[in-house]
């Protein structure tokens, strides 16, 4: 059981590191604020939350696309998010 936990933590940390290296951290979590001395989230947390973010997007994608047809001024932001999703899925 301990080995399984260690493997899961290592996998999540590596996923978080890959997300940071690709520059997609800003889509997954809040970046470091100027007044903070330490980072807000660890690589482990980013790896776990990034995977949840992808799962949630898959379940809501039709709804988001219908909203984009109502509000076309958000299309540029949506295109950047789609690019981030592709980069994050490649890392998985």
N, CA, C and O atoms as a CHARMM CRD file, in Angstrom:
* protein
*
  368
    1    1 UNK  N      0.82300  -1.18800   0.00000 PROA 1      0.00000
    2    1 UNK  CA     0.00000   0.00000   0.00000 PROA 1      0.00000
    3    1 UNK  C      0.87500   1.26300   0.00000 PROA 1      0.00000
    4    1 UNK  O      0.57300   2.23700  -0.69000 PROA 1      0.00000
    5    2 UNK  N      1.93300   1.23200   0.76200 PROA 2      0.00000
    6    2 UNK  CA     2.82400   2.39400   0.84000 PROA 2      0.00000
    7    2 UNK  C      3.50900   2.63200  -0.50300 PROA 2      0.00000
    8    2 UNK  O      3.69000   3.77900  -0.91200 PROA 2      0.00000
    9    3 UNK  N      3.88500   1.56700  -1.18200 PROA 3      0.00000
   10    3 UNK  CA     4.51900   1.70500  -2.49700 PROA 3      0.00000
   11    3 UNK  C      3.53900   2.30100  -3.50100 PROA 3      0.00000
   12    3 UNK  O      3.92000   3.13700  -4.32100 PROA 3      0.00000
   13    4 UNK  N      2.29300   1.88000  -3.44000 PROA 4      0.00000
   14    4 UNK  CA     1.27000   2.41900  -4.33200 PROA 4      0.00000
   15    4 UNK  C      1.05400   3.91800  -4.08900 PROA 4      0.00000
   16    4 UNK  O      0.92100   4.68900  -5.04000 PROA 4      0.00000
   17    5 UNK  N      1.02000   4.31900  -2.84300 PROA 5      0.00000
   18    5 UNK  CA     0.87000   5.73900  -2.49900 PROA 5      0.00000
   19    5 UNK  C      2.07200   6.53500  -2.99200 PROA 5      0.00000
   20    5 UNK  O      1.91800   7.63000  -3.53400 PROA 5      0.00000
   21    6 UNK  N      3.26500   5.98700  -2.80500 PROA 6      0.00000
   22    6 UNK  CA     4.48100   6.67300  -3.25100 PROA 6      0.00000
   23    6 UNK  C      4.48300   6.83600  -4.76800 PROA 6      0.00000
   24    6 UNK  O      4.86700   7.88800  -5.27900 PROA 6      0.00000
   25    7 UNK  N      4.05500   5.80100  -5.49000 PROA 7      0.00000
   26    7 UNK  CA     3.99500   5.89700  -6.95700 PROA 7      0.00000
   27    7 UNK  C      2.97200   6.94600  -7.40500 PROA 7      0.00000
   28    7 UNK  O      3.23500   7.70800  -8.33500 PROA 7      0.00000
   29    8 UNK  N      1.81900   6.98900  -6.75500 PROA 8      0.00000
   30    8 UNK  CA     0.78900   7.96600  -7.11200 PROA 8      0.00000
   31    8 UNK  C      1.27400   9.39100  -6.83800 PROA 8      0.00000
   32    8 UNK  O      1.04400  10.29300  -7.64400 PROA 8      0.00000
   33    9 UNK  N      1.93500   9.59000  -5.71500 PROA 9      0.00000
   34    9 UNK  CA     2.44400  10.93100  -5.39600 PROA 9      0.00000
   35    9 UNK  C      3.53300  11.35400  -6.37600 PROA 9      0.00000
   36    9 UNK  O      3.58700  12.51300  -6.79000 PROA 9      0.00000
   37   10 UNK  N      4.38900  10.42400  -6.74100 PROA 10     0.00000
   38   10 UNK  CA     5.44500  10.72900  -7.70800 PROA 10     0.00000
   39   10 UNK  C      4.85700  11.06500  -9.07000 PROA 10     0.00000
   40   10 UNK  O      5.30100  12.01100  -9.72100 PROA 10     0.00000
   41   11 UNK  N      3.86600  10.30300  -9.50600 PROA 11     0.00000
   42   11 UNK  CA     3.23400  10.56900 -10.79900 PROA 11     0.00000
   43   11 UNK  C      2.56300  11.93600 -10.81800 PROA 11     0.00000
   44   11 UNK  O      2.68000  12.66700 -11.80100 PROA 11     0.00000
   45   12 UNK  N      1.86300  12.28900  -9.74700 PROA 12     0.00000
   46   12 UNK  CA     1.20100  13.59200  -9.68700 PROA 12     0.00000
   47   12 UNK  C      2.22400  14.72100  -9.65800 PROA 12     0.00000
   48   12 UNK  O      2.01800  15.75700 -10.29000 PROA 12     0.00000
   49   13 UNK  N      3.32400  14.53400  -8.93300 PROA 13     0.00000
   50   13 UNK  CA     4.36700  15.56800  -8.88200 PROA 13     0.00000
   51   13 UNK  C      5.01900  15.76300 -10.24600 PROA 13     0.00000
   52   13 UNK  O      5.27700  16.89500 -10.65600 PROA 13     0.00000
   53   14 UNK  N      5.28300  14.67300 -10.94500 PROA 14     0.00000
   54   14 UNK  CA     5.87500  14.78100 -12.28400 PROA 14     0.00000
   55   14 UNK  C      4.92300  15.45500 -13.26200 PROA 14     0.00000
   56   14 UNK  O      5.35000  16.25100 -14.09900 PROA 14     0.00000
   57   15 UNK  N      3.63000  15.14000 -13.16000 PROA 15     0.00000
   58   15 UNK  CA     2.63100  15.79100 -14.01400 PROA 15     0.00000
   59   15 UNK  C      2.59100  17.29400 -13.73200 PROA 15     0.00000
   60   15 UNK  O      2.50200  18.10300 -14.65600 PROA 15     0.00000
   61   16 UNK  N      2.65700  17.65800 -12.45900 PROA 16     0.00000
   62   16 UNK  CA     2.67500  19.07600 -12.09700 PROA 16     0.00000
   63   16 UNK  C      3.91600  19.78500 -12.62200 PROA 16     0.00000
   64   16 UNK  O      3.83800  20.92800 -13.07300 PROA 16     0.00000
   65   17 UNK  N      5.04800  19.11400 -12.56400 PROA 17     0.00000
   66   17 UNK  CA     6.29000  19.70600 -13.07900 PROA 17     0.00000
   67   17 UNK  C      6.19900  19.90700 -14.58900 PROA 17     0.00000
   68   17 UNK  O      6.61800  20.94300 -15.10400 PROA 17     0.00000
   69   18 UNK  N      5.64600  18.90800 -15.30900 PROA 18     0.00000
   70   18 UNK  CA     5.48400  19.05600 -16.75800 PROA 18     0.00000
   71   18 UNK  C      4.52700  20.19600 -17.09800 PROA 18     0.00000
   72   18 UNK  O      4.74100  20.92400 -18.06700 PROA 18     0.00000
   73   19 UNK  N      3.47500  20.34600 -16.30100 PROA 19     0.00000
   74   19 UNK  CA     2.52600  21.43700 -16.51100 PROA 19     0.00000
   75   19 UNK  C      3.21300  22.78500 -16.33000 PROA 19     0.00000
   76   19 UNK  O      2.98600  23.70800 -17.11300 PROA 19     0.00000
   77   20 UNK  N      4.04800  22.90300 -15.30700 PROA 20     0.00000
   78   20 UNK  CA     4.78200  24.14400 -15.08200 PROA 20     0.00000
   79   20 UNK  C      5.77700  24.41700 -16.20100 PROA 20     0.00000
   80   20 UNK  O      5.89800  25.55400 -16.65700 PROA 20     0.00000
   81   21 UNK  N      6.48700  23.39200 -16.64600 PROA 21     0.00000
   82   21 UNK  CA     7.48100  23.58200 -17.70500 PROA 21     0.00000
   83   21 UNK  C      6.84600  24.01100 -19.02500 PROA 21     0.00000
   84   21 UNK  O      7.45400  24.75500 -19.79400 PROA 21     0.00000
   85   22 UNK  N      5.63200  23.54800 -19.28900 PROA 22     0.00000
   86   22 UNK  CA     4.94700  23.93400 -20.52000 PROA 22     0.00000
   87   22 UNK  C      4.27600  25.29500 -20.39700 PROA 22     0.00000
   88   22 UNK  O      3.74900  25.81300 -21.38100 PROA 22     0.00000
   89   23 UNK  N      4.28800  25.88300 -19.20000 PROA 23     0.00000
   90   23 UNK  CA     3.70400  27.20100 -19.00300 PROA 23     0.00000
   91   23 UNK  C      2.19400  27.20400 -18.87600 PROA 23     0.00000
   92   23 UNK  O      1.56300  28.24000 -19.08400 PROA 23     0.00000
   93   24 UNK  N      1.60600  26.07700 -18.54200 PROA 24     0.00000
   94   24 UNK  CA     0.15300  25.98100 -18.45500 PROA 24     0.00000
   95   24 UNK  C     -0.35100  26.06000 -17.02500 PROA 24     0.00000
   96   24 UNK  O     -1.53700  25.84800 -16.77400 PROA 24     0.00000
   97   25 UNK  N      0.52900  26.36100 -16.09300 PROA 25     0.00000
   98   25 UNK  CA     0.15600  26.43800 -14.68500 PROA 25     0.00000
   99   25 UNK  C     -0.91100  27.49800 -14.43500 PROA 25     0.00000
  100   25 UNK  O     -1.76000  27.32000 -13.56200 PROA 25     0.00000
  101   26 UNK  N     -0.88300  28.58600 -15.18000 PROA 26     0.00000
  102   26 UNK  CA    -1.83800  29.66900 -14.95800 PROA 26     0.00000
  103   26 UNK  C     -3.27100  29.26300 -15.27700 PROA 26     0.00000
  104   26 UNK  O     -4.20900  29.89500 -14.79100 PROA 26     0.00000
  105   27 UNK  N     -3.46000  28.21400 -16.08900 PROA 27     0.00000
  106   27 UNK  CA    -4.80600  27.74900 -16.38500 PROA 27     0.00000
  107   27 UNK  C     -5.33800  26.81600 -15.29800 PROA 27     0.00000
  108   27 UNK  O     -6.55100  26.67200 -15.14200 PROA 27     0.00000
  109   28 UNK  N     -4.44800  26.19100 -14.55800 PROA 28     0.00000
  110   28 UNK  CA    -4.84200  25.20700 -13.56200 PROA 28     0.00000
  111   28 UNK  C     -5.04700  25.83700 -12.19000 PROA 28     0.00000
  112   28 UNK  O     -6.00100  25.49800 -11.49000 PROA 28     0.00000
  113   29 UNK  N     -4.17000  26.74100 -11.80200 PROA 29     0.00000
  114   29 UNK  CA    -4.26400  27.30800 -10.45900 PROA 29     0.00000
  115   29 UNK  C     -3.82100  28.77000 -10.45600 PROA 29     0.00000
  116   29 UNK  O     -3.30200  29.29500 -11.44100 PROA 29     0.00000
  117   30 UNK  N     -4.04400  29.38700  -9.33200 PROA 30     0.00000
  118   30 UNK  CA    -3.64400  30.77300  -9.14400 PROA 30     0.00000
  119   30 UNK  C     -2.13200  30.84900  -9.01100 PROA 30     0.00000
  120   30 UNK  O     -1.52600  30.03900  -8.30900 PROA 30     0.00000
  121   31 UNK  N     -1.52800  31.80500  -9.67200 PROA 31     0.00000
  122   31 UNK  CA    -0.07600  31.95900  -9.59700 PROA 31     0.00000
  123   31 UNK  C      0.32200  32.62700  -8.29300 PROA 31     0.00000
  124   31 UNK  O     -0.52900  33.07800  -7.52700 PROA 31     0.00000
  125   32 UNK  N      1.60500  32.68700  -8.05300 PROA 32     0.00000
  126   32 UNK  CA     2.13600  33.29200  -6.84200 PROA 32     0.00000
  127   32 UNK  C      1.80900  34.78800  -6.80800 PROA 32     0.00000
  128   32 UNK  O      2.02400  35.50700  -7.78400 PROA 32     0.00000
  129   33 UNK  N      1.29200  35.23200  -5.68000 PROA 33     0.00000
  130   33 UNK  CA     1.00300  36.65900  -5.52500 PROA 33     0.00000
  131   33 UNK  C      2.27600  37.40100  -5.12500 PROA 33     0.00000
  132   33 UNK  O      3.17300  36.80700  -4.52700 PROA 33     0.00000
  133   34 UNK  N      2.36300  38.69200  -5.44800 PROA 34     0.00000
  134   34 UNK  CA     3.58500  39.45300  -5.14300 PROA 34     0.00000
  135   34 UNK  C      3.91700  39.50200  -3.65500 PROA 34     0.00000
  136   34 UNK  O      5.09300  39.51200  -3.29300 PROA 34     0.00000
  137   35 UNK  N      2.91100  39.53200  -2.79000 PROA 35     0.00000
  138   35 UNK  CA     3.19200  39.67300  -1.36100 PROA 35     0.00000
  139   35 UNK  C      3.52100  38.34700  -0.66800 PROA 35     0.00000
  140   35 UNK  O      3.88100  38.34700   0.51000 PROA 35     0.00000
  141   36 UNK  N      3.40500  37.22200  -1.37300 PROA 36     0.00000
  142   36 UNK  CA     3.70800  35.91900  -0.77900 PROA 36     0.00000
  143   36 UNK  C      5.17400  35.56500  -0.99300 PROA 36     0.00000
  144   36 UNK  O      5.73900  35.85400  -2.04800 PROA 36     0.00000
  145   37 UNK  N      5.78200  34.94600  -0.00100 PROA 37     0.00000
  146   37 UNK  CA     7.17600  34.51600  -0.11500 PROA 37     0.00000
  147   37 UNK  C      7.29300  33.14500  -0.76500 PROA 37     0.00000
  148   37 UNK  O      8.29800  32.84400  -1.41000 PROA 37     0.00000
  149   38 UNK  N      6.27000  32.31600  -0.59800 PROA 38     0.00000
  150   38 UNK  CA     6.29900  30.96200  -1.12200 PROA 38     0.00000
  151   38 UNK  C      5.22500  30.78600  -2.18400 PROA 38     0.00000
  152   38 UNK  O      4.26900  31.55800  -2.25700 PROA 38     0.00000
  153   39 UNK  N      5.39900  29.76400  -3.00000 PROA 39     0.00000
  154   39 UNK  CA     4.39300  29.46500  -4.02400 PROA 39     0.00000
  155   39 UNK  C      3.10000  29.05000  -3.36300 PROA 39     0.00000
  156   39 UNK  O      3.10400  28.50000  -2.26100 PROA 39     0.00000
  157   40 UNK  N      2.00500  29.31000  -4.02700 PROA 40     0.00000
  158   40 UNK  CA     0.69700  28.96600  -3.47900 PROA 40     0.00000
  159   40 UNK  C      0.46100  27.45900  -3.49900 PROA 40     0.00000
  160   40 UNK  O     -0.07600  26.90900  -2.53700 PROA 40     0.00000
  161   41 UNK  N      0.85400  26.78100  -4.57800 PROA 41     0.00000
  162   41 UNK  CA     0.58800  25.35100  -4.72100 PROA 41     0.00000
  163   41 UNK  C      1.85000  24.60400  -5.12500 PROA 41     0.00000
  164   41 UNK  O      2.69800  25.13000  -5.84600 PROA 41     0.00000
  165   42 UNK  N      1.95900  23.37500  -4.65000 PROA 42     0.00000
  166   42 UNK  CA     3.10400  22.53100  -4.98500 PROA 42     0.00000
  167   42 UNK  C      2.89400  21.87200  -6.34500 PROA 42     0.00000
  168   42 UNK  O      1.80600  21.92300  -6.91900 PROA 42     0.00000
  169   43 UNK  N      3.95000  21.25800  -6.84100 PROA 43     0.00000
  170   43 UNK  CA     3.84300  20.53000  -8.10400 PROA 43     0.00000
  171   43 UNK  C      2.88000  19.35400  -7.97000 PROA 43     0.00000
  172   43 UNK  O      2.18100  19.00900  -8.92300 PROA 43     0.00000
  173   44 UNK  N      2.84500  18.74600  -6.79900 PROA 44     0.00000
  174   44 UNK  CA     1.92300  17.63900  -6.53200 PROA 44     0.00000
  175   44 UNK  C      0.48300  18.11000  -6.68500 PROA 44     0.00000
  176   44 UNK  O     -0.32000  17.45800  -7.35300 PROA 44     0.00000
  177   45 UNK  N      0.15400  19.25100  -6.06400 PROA 45     0.00000
  178   45 UNK  CA    -1.21100  19.77700  -6.12400 PROA 45     0.00000
  179   45 UNK  C     -1.58100  20.14700  -7.55100 PROA 45     0.00000
  180   45 UNK  O     -2.70100  19.88000  -7.98900 PROA 45     0.00000
  181   46 UNK  N     -0.66100  20.75300  -8.27700 PROA 46     0.00000
  182   46 UNK  CA    -0.92100  21.14400  -9.66900 PROA 46     0.00000
  183   46 UNK  C     -1.18400  19.91400 -10.53000 PROA 46     0.00000
  184   46 UNK  O     -2.06400  19.93200 -11.39100 PROA 46     0.00000
  185   47 UNK  N     -0.42200  18.84400 -10.29800 PROA 47     0.00000
  186   47 UNK  CA    -0.63600  17.61100 -11.05800 PROA 47     0.00000
  187   47 UNK  C     -2.00500  17.01000 -10.79800 PROA 47     0.00000
  188   47 UNK  O     -2.67900  16.58200 -11.73500 PROA 47     0.00000
  189   48 UNK  N     -2.42700  16.97000  -9.53800 PROA 48     0.00000
  190   48 UNK  CA    -3.74500  16.42400  -9.20400 PROA 48     0.00000
  191   48 UNK  C     -4.86200  17.30500  -9.74200 PROA 48     0.00000
  192   48 UNK  O     -5.80400  16.81000 -10.36100 PROA 48     0.00000
  193   49 UNK  N     -4.76300  18.59400  -9.51200 PROA 49     0.00000
  194   49 UNK  CA    -5.82900  19.50000  -9.91100 PROA 49     0.00000
  195   49 UNK  C     -5.90200  19.63200 -11.43100 PROA 49     0.00000
  196   49 UNK  O     -6.99100  19.79700 -11.98200 PROA 49     0.00000
  197   50 UNK  N     -4.76500  19.56300 -12.11200 PROA 50     0.00000
  198   50 UNK  CA    -4.76400  19.64100 -13.57000 PROA 50     0.00000
  199   50 UNK  C     -5.52800  18.49800 -14.19900 PROA 50     0.00000
  200   50 UNK  O     -6.24300  18.69200 -15.18200 PROA 50     0.00000
  201   51 UNK  N     -5.38300  17.31000 -13.64600 PROA 51     0.00000
  202   51 UNK  CA    -6.11300  16.16500 -14.17800 PROA 51     0.00000
  203   51 UNK  C     -7.61400  16.33200 -13.92600 PROA 51     0.00000
  204   51 UNK  O     -8.42600  16.02500 -14.79900 PROA 51     0.00000
  205   52 UNK  N     -7.98000  16.81200 -12.75200 PROA 52     0.00000
  206   52 UNK  CA    -9.40100  17.07300 -12.45500 PROA 52     0.00000
  207   52 UNK  C     -9.96200  18.14400 -13.38000 PROA 52     0.00000
  208   52 UNK  O    -11.12000  18.07000 -13.78900 PROA 52     0.00000
  209   53 UNK  N     -9.14700  19.13800 -13.71000 PROA 53     0.00000
  210   53 UNK  CA    -9.56000  20.22100 -14.59500 PROA 53     0.00000
  211   53 UNK  C     -9.89300  19.67000 -15.98400 PROA 53     0.00000
  212   53 UNK  O    -10.87100  20.08700 -16.60400 PROA 53     0.00000
  213   54 UNK  N     -9.07200  18.73100 -16.46700 PROA 54     0.00000
  214   54 UNK  CA    -9.32100  18.13200 -17.77800 PROA 54     0.00000
  215   54 UNK  C    -10.59300  17.29200 -17.76600 PROA 54     0.00000
  216   54 UNK  O    -11.37000  17.33200 -18.72100 PROA 54     0.00000
  217   55 UNK  N    -10.81100  16.53900 -16.70300 PROA 55     0.00000
  218   55 UNK  CA   -12.01900  15.71500 -16.59000 PROA 55     0.00000
  219   55 UNK  C    -13.26500  16.59600 -16.56200 PROA 55     0.00000
  220   55 UNK  O    -14.25500  16.29800 -17.22900 PROA 55     0.00000
  221   56 UNK  N    -13.21400  17.67400 -15.79400 PROA 56     0.00000
  222   56 UNK  CA   -14.36400  18.58100 -15.69800 PROA 56     0.00000
  223   56 UNK  C    -14.64400  19.24900 -17.03700 PROA 56     0.00000
  224   56 UNK  O    -15.80500  19.44900 -17.39800 PROA 56     0.00000
  225   57 UNK  N    -13.60500  19.59400 -17.77200 PROA 57     0.00000
  226   57 UNK  CA   -13.80900  20.23000 -19.06600 PROA 57     0.00000
  227   57 UNK  C    -14.47900  19.27100 -20.04700 PROA 57     0.00000
  228   57 UNK  O    -15.34300  19.67500 -20.82400 PROA 57     0.00000
  229   58 UNK  N    -14.08000  18.00600 -20.00800 PROA 58     0.00000
  230   58 UNK  CA   -14.70800  17.02000 -20.89900 PROA 58     0.00000
  231   58 UNK  C    -16.20800  16.92400 -20.64800 PROA 58     0.00000
  232   58 UNK  O    -16.99000  16.79000 -21.59000 PROA 58     0.00000
  233   59 UNK  N    -16.60900  16.99100 -19.39100 PROA 59     0.00000
  234   59 UNK  CA   -18.03400  16.85700 -19.07700 PROA 59     0.00000
  235   59 UNK  C    -18.81900  18.13000 -19.38300 PROA 59     0.00000
  236   59 UNK  O    -20.03800  18.07200 -19.54100 PROA 59     0.00000
  237   60 UNK  N    -18.15000  19.27400 -19.46900 PROA 60     0.00000
  238   60 UNK  CA   -18.85100  20.55100 -19.67800 PROA 60     0.00000
  239   60 UNK  C    -18.58100  21.18100 -21.04000 PROA 60     0.00000
  240   60 UNK  O    -19.00900  22.31100 -21.27900 PROA 60     0.00000
  241   61 UNK  N    -17.89800  20.50100 -21.92400 PROA 61     0.00000
  242   61 UNK  CA   -17.46800  21.12900 -23.16900 PROA 61     0.00000
  243   61 UNK  C    -18.63200  21.57500 -24.04800 PROA 61     0.00000
  244   61 UNK  O    -18.56700  22.65000 -24.64500 PROA 61     0.00000
  245   62 UNK  N    -19.68400  20.78400 -24.14300 PROA 62     0.00000
  246   62 UNK  CA   -20.83700  21.18700 -24.95200 PROA 62     0.00000
  247   62 UNK  C    -21.48200  22.45700 -24.39700 PROA 62     0.00000
  248   62 UNK  O    -21.87200  23.35000 -25.14900 PROA 62     0.00000
  249   63 UNK  N    -21.58600  22.52100 -23.09400 PROA 63     0.00000
  250   63 UNK  CA   -22.16700  23.69400 -22.44300 PROA 63     0.00000
  251   63 UNK  C    -21.30100  24.93300 -22.69500 PROA 63     0.00000
  252   63 UNK  O    -21.82200  26.01400 -22.96900 PROA 63     0.00000
  253   64 UNK  N    -19.99200  24.77200 -22.60300 PROA 64     0.00000
  254   64 UNK  CA   -19.07700  25.90200 -22.82000 PROA 64     0.00000
  255   64 UNK  C    -19.16700  26.38500 -24.26700 PROA 64     0.00000
  256   64 UNK  O    -19.16500  27.59000 -24.51700 PROA 64     0.00000
  257   65 UNK  N    -19.24600  25.46500 -25.20900 PROA 65     0.00000
  258   65 UNK  CA   -19.32700  25.86900 -26.61500 PROA 65     0.00000
  259   65 UNK  C    -20.63700  26.58100 -26.92100 PROA 65     0.00000
  260   65 UNK  O    -20.66400  27.49400 -27.74700 PROA 65     0.00000
  261   66 UNK  N    -21.72300  26.17700 -26.27000 PROA 66     0.00000
  262   66 UNK  CA   -22.98600  26.89600 -26.47300 PROA 66     0.00000
  263   66 UNK  C    -22.90200  28.30500 -25.87900 PROA 66     0.00000
  264   66 UNK  O    -23.49100  29.24300 -26.41700 PROA 66     0.00000
  265   67 UNK  N    -22.17300  28.45200 -24.77300 PROA 67     0.00000
  266   67 UNK  CA   -21.97700  29.78500 -24.18300 PROA 67     0.00000
  267   67 UNK  C    -21.10500  30.66100 -25.09300 PROA 67     0.00000
  268   67 UNK  O    -21.32100  31.86900 -25.18900 PROA 67     0.00000
  269   68 UNK  N    -20.12100  30.04700 -25.75700 PROA 68     0.00000
  270   68 UNK  CA   -19.25400  30.81200 -26.65300 PROA 68     0.00000
  271   68 UNK  C    -20.04300  31.35500 -27.83800 PROA 68     0.00000
  272   68 UNK  O    -19.70200  32.41300 -28.36600 PROA 68     0.00000
  273   69 UNK  N    -21.09500  30.65200 -28.26900 PROA 69     0.00000
  274   69 UNK  CA   -21.90100  31.17000 -29.36900 PROA 69     0.00000
  275   69 UNK  C    -22.72800  32.38300 -28.91400 PROA 69     0.00000
  276   69 UNK  O    -23.06700  33.24600 -29.72500 PROA 69     0.00000
  277   70 UNK  N    -23.04900  32.44200 -27.62200 PROA 70     0.00000
  278   70 UNK  CA   -23.79500  33.59600 -27.09900 PROA 70     0.00000
  279   70 UNK  C    -22.89300  34.79500 -26.82700 PROA 70     0.00000
  280   70 UNK  O    -23.31500  35.94300 -26.97000 PROA 70     0.00000
  281   71 UNK  N    -21.64700  34.52300 -26.43400 PROA 71     0.00000
  282   71 UNK  CA   -20.70500  35.59000 -26.08000 PROA 71     0.00000
  283   71 UNK  C    -19.42800  35.45100 -26.89700 PROA 71     0.00000
  284   71 UNK  O    -18.43500  34.92000 -26.40000 PROA 71     0.00000
  285   72 UNK  N    -19.43700  35.92200 -28.14800 PROA 72     0.00000
  286   72 UNK  CA   -18.27600  35.73300 -29.01800 PROA 72     0.00000
  287   72 UNK  C    -17.03600  36.52200 -28.59800 PROA 72     0.00000
  288   72 UNK  O    -15.94200  36.22400 -29.07600 PROA 72     0.00000
  289   73 UNK  N    -17.17200  37.51700 -27.72000 PROA 73     0.00000
  290   73 UNK  CA   -15.99900  38.29300 -27.30800 PROA 73     0.00000
  291   73 UNK  C    -15.05500  37.47400 -26.41700 PROA 73     0.00000
  292   73 UNK  O    -13.92200  37.89800 -26.18900 PROA 73     0.00000
  293   74 UNK  N    -15.48200  36.33000 -25.91700 PROA 74     0.00000
  294   74 UNK  CA   -14.61900  35.46000 -25.12000 PROA 74     0.00000
  295   74 UNK  C    -13.92000  34.39800 -25.93700 PROA 74     0.00000
  296   74 UNK  O    -13.23600  33.54000 -25.38000 PROA 74     0.00000
  297   75 UNK  N    -14.08000  34.43900 -27.25000 PROA 75     0.00000
  298   75 UNK  CA   -13.52000  33.41400 -28.13600 PROA 75     0.00000
  299   75 UNK  C    -11.99300  33.33500 -28.04100 PROA 75     0.00000
  300   75 UNK  O    -11.43600  32.23800 -28.07500 PROA 75     0.00000
  301   76 UNK  N    -11.31500  34.46600 -27.92300 PROA 76     0.00000
  302   76 UNK  CA    -9.84400  34.44700 -27.83900 PROA 76     0.00000
  303   76 UNK  C     -9.38200  33.71800 -26.58200 PROA 76     0.00000
  304   76 UNK  O     -8.43900  32.92800 -26.63700 PROA 76     0.00000
  305   77 UNK  N    -10.03400  33.97200 -25.45800 PROA 77     0.00000
  306   77 UNK  CA    -9.67600  33.29000 -24.21800 PROA 77     0.00000
  307   77 UNK  C     -9.94900  31.79000 -24.32400 PROA 77     0.00000
  308   77 UNK  O     -9.16800  30.97100 -23.84100 PROA 77     0.00000
  309   78 UNK  N    -11.05400  31.44600 -24.95600 PROA 78     0.00000
  310   78 UNK  CA   -11.41900  30.04300 -25.13100 PROA 78     0.00000
  311   78 UNK  C    -10.40100  29.32900 -26.01600 PROA 78     0.00000
  312   78 UNK  O    -10.06700  28.17300 -25.75500 PROA 78     0.00000
  313   79 UNK  N     -9.90800  29.99000 -27.04600 PROA 79     0.00000
  314   79 UNK  CA    -8.89800  29.38800 -27.92000 PROA 79     0.00000
  315   79 UNK  C     -7.60500  29.12800 -27.15400 PROA 79     0.00000
  316   79 UNK  O     -6.95800  28.10100 -27.35800 PROA 79     0.00000
  317   80 UNK  N     -7.22100  30.06300 -26.26500 PROA 80     0.00000
  318   80 UNK  CA    -6.02000  29.85400 -25.45000 PROA 80     0.00000
  319   80 UNK  C     -6.21700  28.67100 -24.50100 PROA 80     0.00000
  320   80 UNK  O     -5.29400  27.88800 -24.27700 PROA 80     0.00000
  321   81 UNK  N     -7.41400  28.54800 -23.95100 PROA 81     0.00000
  322   81 UNK  CA    -7.69900  27.43200 -23.05500 PROA 81     0.00000
  323   81 UNK  C     -7.63500  26.10700 -23.80100 PROA 81     0.00000
  324   81 UNK  O     -7.10500  25.13200 -23.26800 PROA 81     0.00000
  325   82 UNK  N     -8.15900  26.04900 -25.01300 PROA 82     0.00000
  326   82 UNK  CA    -8.09200  24.82200 -25.81100 PROA 82     0.00000
  327   82 UNK  C     -6.65000  24.43000 -26.11100 PROA 82     0.00000
  328   82 UNK  O     -6.30400  23.24900 -26.11100 PROA 82     0.00000
  329   83 UNK  N     -5.81100  25.43500 -26.36700 PROA 83     0.00000
  330   83 UNK  CA    -4.38800  25.15400 -26.61200 PROA 83     0.00000
  331   83 UNK  C     -3.74700  24.59400 -25.34800 PROA 83     0.00000
  332   83 UNK  O     -2.95200  23.65600 -25.41800 PROA 83     0.00000
  333   84 UNK  N     -4.08700  25.15900 -24.19800 PROA 84     0.00000
  334   84 UNK  CA    -3.55200  24.66200 -22.93200 PROA 84     0.00000
  335   84 UNK  C     -4.00800  23.23000 -22.67000 PROA 84     0.00000
  336   84 UNK  O     -3.24100  22.41000 -22.16600 PROA 84     0.00000
  337   85 UNK  N     -5.23700  22.93900 -23.00800 PROA 85     0.00000
  338   85 UNK  CA    -5.76900  21.58700 -22.81000 PROA 85     0.00000
  339   85 UNK  C     -4.99900  20.58700 -23.65800 PROA 85     0.00000
  340   85 UNK  O     -4.64800  19.50800 -23.18100 PROA 85     0.00000
  341   86 UNK  N     -4.73500  20.93400 -24.90100 PROA 86     0.00000
  342   86 UNK  CA    -3.98300  20.01800 -25.77400 PROA 86     0.00000
  343   86 UNK  C     -2.58900  19.75800 -25.23600 PROA 86     0.00000
  344   86 UNK  O     -2.10700  18.62500 -25.27500 PROA 86     0.00000
  345   87 UNK  N     -1.93400  20.80500 -24.73000 PROA 87     0.00000
  346   87 UNK  CA    -0.59300  20.62200 -24.17700 PROA 87     0.00000
  347   87 UNK  C     -0.61900  19.75800 -22.91800 PROA 87     0.00000
  348   87 UNK  O      0.27100  18.93400 -22.70200 PROA 87     0.00000
  349   88 UNK  N     -1.64400  19.95300 -22.09100 PROA 88     0.00000
  350   88 UNK  CA    -1.74500  19.16000 -20.86200 PROA 88     0.00000
  351   88 UNK  C     -2.08400  17.70800 -21.16800 PROA 88     0.00000
  352   88 UNK  O     -1.58800  16.80600 -20.49300 PROA 88     0.00000
  353   89 UNK  N     -2.91300  17.46700 -22.16400 PROA 89     0.00000
  354   89 UNK  CA    -3.24900  16.09500 -22.53200 PROA 89     0.00000
  355   89 UNK  C     -2.04700  15.37000 -23.12400 PROA 89     0.00000
  356   89 UNK  O     -1.91400  14.15900 -22.94900 PROA 89     0.00000
  357   90 UNK  N     -1.17100  16.08900 -23.81900 PROA 90     0.00000
  358   90 UNK  CA     0.03100  15.47400 -24.35600 PROA 90     0.00000
  359   90 UNK  C      0.94300  15.00300 -23.23100 PROA 90     0.00000
  360   90 UNK  O      1.62700  13.98800 -23.36400 PROA 90     0.00000
  361   91 UNK  N      0.95400  15.73900 -22.12500 PROA 91     0.00000
  362   91 UNK  CA     1.79800  15.38400 -20.99600 PROA 91     0.00000
  363   91 UNK  C      1.30600  14.14100 -20.28500 PROA 91     0.00000
  364   91 UNK  O      2.08900  13.44000 -19.64500 PROA 91     0.00000
  365   92 UNK  N      0.00500  13.85700 -20.39100 PROA 92     0.00000
  366   92 UNK  CA    -0.54900  12.65200 -19.75400 PROA 92     0.00000
  367   92 UNK  C     -0.14100  11.47800 -20.55800 PROA 92     0.00000
  368   92 UNK  O     -0.48800  10.34700 -20.21900 PROA 92     0.00000
